[in-house]
Amino acid sequence: MSEQAGAGVDVDAVVAELRAEVARRRAAGEYPAALVAGLVAQLEVDPAQAPLEDLADIQTVRPLGSRRPGVAGRTAVGVKRAVRRGVAWYVRPIVEDQVRLNFTLVRRLYEVEARVAELERRLAELGGDPAGR
């Protein structure tokens, strides 16, 4: 049992409770399938396995929602949607520039990786140790 010093909080129990609640809500279909798939893709990415291109793309669309019941919730979502549309003209070009930069950097990283591999191959042919030992 892991407890925070002096706080008396059982972190393992809290995490287990949160996981159980999320599992219950997923089973009840309370989360949209697209949201779950997107989160799984983002949170379970192994950078060593995933292509860098998958990490370079920035998604600008996020699901809108509100915890407020009834009219208040629908009004909050409507206001959020209006604000999103109002600032999209300003934010979209910035995000597009960032995505272009990300993909450019990914291409350059692949080029550097290829050059390093070639240099290591040449060094190995000459009988050197690529690790520098």
C-alpha positions as CSV (number, residue, x, y, z in Angstrom):
1,M,0.0,0.0,0.0
2,S,1.6,3.3,-1.0
3,E,0.7,6.3,1.0
4,Q,1.8,9.9,0.6
5,A,3.9,11.0,3.5
6,G,1.6,12.3,6.3
7,A,-1.4,12.7,4.0
8,G,-3.0,9.4,4.8
9,V,-4.0,8.9,1.1
10,D,-3.8,5.4,-0.4
11,V,-2.7,6.3,-3.9
12,D,-3.1,2.8,-5.2
13,A,-6.7,2.6,-3.9
14,V,-7.5,6.0,-5.5
15,V,-6.0,4.9,-8.9
16,A,-7.9,1.6,-8.7
17,E,-11.1,3.4,-8.0
18,L,-10.6,5.8,-10.9
19,R,-9.8,2.9,-13.3
20,A,-12.9,1.1,-12.1
21,E,-15.1,4.1,-12.7
22,V,-13.6,4.7,-16.2
23,A,-14.1,1.0,-17.0
24,R,-17.7,1.2,-15.8
25,R,-18.4,4.3,-17.9
26,R,-16.7,2.8,-21.0
27,A,-18.8,-0.3,-20.6
28,A,-21.9,1.9,-20.3
29,G,-21.0,3.7,-23.5
30,E,-20.7,7.1,-21.9
31,Y,-17.6,7.9,-23.9
32,P,-17.8,8.4,-27.7
33,A,-15.9,5.6,-29.5
34,A,-13.8,8.2,-31.4
35,L,-12.7,9.8,-28.2
36,V,-11.6,6.5,-26.7
37,A,-9.8,5.5,-29.8
38,G,-8.0,8.9,-30.0
39,L,-7.0,8.7,-26.3
40,V,-5.7,5.1,-26.6
41,A,-3.7,6.1,-29.7
42,Q,-2.2,9.1,-27.9
43,L,-1.6,7.5,-24.5
44,E,-0.3,4.1,-25.6
45,V,2.2,5.3,-28.2
46,D,5.6,3.8,-27.8
47,P,7.9,6.4,-29.3
48,A,10.4,3.7,-30.2
49,Q,7.8,1.8,-32.2
50,A,5.6,4.6,-33.6
51,P,6.6,6.4,-36.7
52,L,7.6,10.0,-36.0
53,E,5.0,11.2,-38.5
54,D,2.3,10.0,-36.1
55,L,3.7,12.2,-33.4
56,A,4.3,15.2,-35.6
57,D,0.6,15.7,-36.6
58,I,-1.4,18.0,-34.2
59,Q,-5.1,17.5,-34.1
60,T,-7.1,20.7,-33.7
61,V,-10.5,19.2,-33.3
62,R,-11.4,18.2,-29.8
63,P,-14.8,16.9,-28.6
64,L,-17.0,19.4,-26.9
65,G,-19.0,18.6,-23.8
66,S,-20.3,19.9,-20.6
67,R,-21.1,18.3,-17.2
68,R,-24.0,20.7,-16.7
69,P,-27.3,19.0,-17.1
70,G,-30.1,20.1,-19.4
71,V,-30.3,23.5,-21.0
72,A,-27.3,24.8,-19.1
73,G,-25.1,22.1,-20.6
74,R,-26.4,22.6,-24.1
75,T,-25.9,26.3,-23.7
76,A,-22.3,25.8,-22.5
77,V,-21.5,23.6,-25.5
78,G,-23.1,26.1,-27.9
79,V,-21.0,28.9,-26.4
80,K,-17.8,26.8,-26.6
81,R,-18.6,26.0,-30.2
82,A,-19.1,29.7,-31.0
83,V,-15.8,30.6,-29.3
84,R,-14.0,27.8,-31.2
85,R,-15.4,29.1,-34.5
86,G,-14.5,32.7,-33.6
87,V,-10.9,32.0,-32.9
88,A,-10.4,29.2,-35.5
89,W,-9.3,31.8,-38.2
90,Y,-6.5,32.8,-35.9
91,V,-5.4,29.5,-34.4
92,R,-5.6,27.3,-37.6
93,P,-2.7,29.0,-39.4
94,I,-0.5,28.7,-36.4
95,V,-1.3,25.0,-36.0
96,E,-0.7,24.4,-39.7
97,D,2.7,26.2,-39.4
98,Q,3.6,24.0,-36.4
99,V,2.6,20.8,-38.2
100,R,4.7,21.8,-41.3
101,L,7.6,22.5,-39.0
102,N,7.1,19.1,-37.2
103,F,7.1,17.2,-40.5
104,T,10.2,19.1,-41.7
105,L,12.0,18.2,-38.6
106,V,11.0,14.6,-38.9
107,R,12.3,14.4,-42.4
108,R,15.6,16.0,-41.3
109,L,15.9,13.6,-38.4
110,Y,15.5,10.7,-40.8
111,E,18.2,12.2,-43.0
112,V,20.5,12.5,-40.0
113,E,19.7,9.0,-38.9
114,A,20.6,7.7,-42.3
115,R,23.9,9.7,-42.4
116,V,24.9,8.4,-38.9
117,A,24.1,4.8,-40.0
118,E,26.3,5.3,-43.1
119,L,29.1,6.7,-41.1
120,E,28.9,3.8,-38.6
121,R,28.9,1.4,-41.4
122,R,32.0,3.0,-42.9
123,L,33.7,3.1,-39.5
124,A,33.0,-0.6,-39.0
125,E,34.5,-1.4,-42.4
126,L,37.7,0.4,-41.3
127,G,37.8,-1.6,-38.1
128,G,36.7,1.1,-35.7
129,D,34.3,0.9,-32.9
130,P,31.1,2.9,-33.7
131,A,30.4,3.3,-30.0
132,G,33.8,5.0,-29.6
133,R,35.1,2.5,-27.0
